[in-house]
Amino acid sequence: MITKVYESPAALARASAARMLQVIADKPNALCCLAAGFTQNETYGQFVNLVKERQTDVSRIRLMGLDEWGGLNGTDPGSCRAYLDARIIRPLGLKEEQILFFPDGKQAAQAQCLQADALLDAQGPIDLMVLGIGMNGHLGFNEPGTEPWTRTHQVVLSDTSRQVGQKYFDQEMPLQTGLTLGLKDLLAARTILLQAVGQHKAGIVAALLRSSPDTSLPASFLHDTDCLFMMDEAARG
Ligand code: GLP
């Protein structure tokens, strides 16, 4: 893992967008898996602007959803799919056939897990993985305790994720479970950008920086990869 500190969230977003664009320039049909957290708000805005400015062809990129809240899908405000629809899929005009898989919290989990793993086996590894870090060190919904070889699975959310997750919704939401790609496929991605923005992330960022790979902090497995850990000065603490 390589660590880089940016002077502001805007600087981090610009650098992230440029790296995302580079992956697509190098491989126009790149398999992209993008987190749907508030950390990425500015990055995705910059990325869409850059794609339009440079007239980059995104008609062949392939998109996979990282995670979804149990019981929700893209028709629900606050869902991961709705987030990516608004910030990536619609602004870039991606077609439905470019979305290889997106977890659907309203469908039976087991069949979806098998489908996602089969797709990753056939079309992976992921070329571009954009990740945020949860307040408890989770990646996607790979919660503390998750083994690094785990593949797509249904998760019983931790108390932290249930509470913190309320921020994505206008009203109180009974969050219990999630569906997520597993650590094995996240860690195998060719380009991994892990982002942390804001003072509220300083504690978990410090914990990650002093950690060794261990299931108690799922993001710590990124130490053994070429991940670029991008943080702003506030998150560095
Ligand atoms: C969420 C999602 C993750 C996200 C992380 C950080 O709950 N499951 O995919 O990256 O937690 O979210 P945020 O960027 O909003 O802090």
Boltz pocket constraint, residues with backbone or C-beta under 6 A from the ligand:
constraints:
  - pocket:
      binder: B
      contacts: [[A, 35], [A, 36], [A, 37], [A, 38], [A, 39], [A, 40], [A, 66], [A, 67], [A, 131], [A, 132], [A, 133], [A, 134], [A, 135], [A, 138], [A, 139], [A, 140], [A, 141], [A, 161], [A, 165]]
      max_distance: 6.0
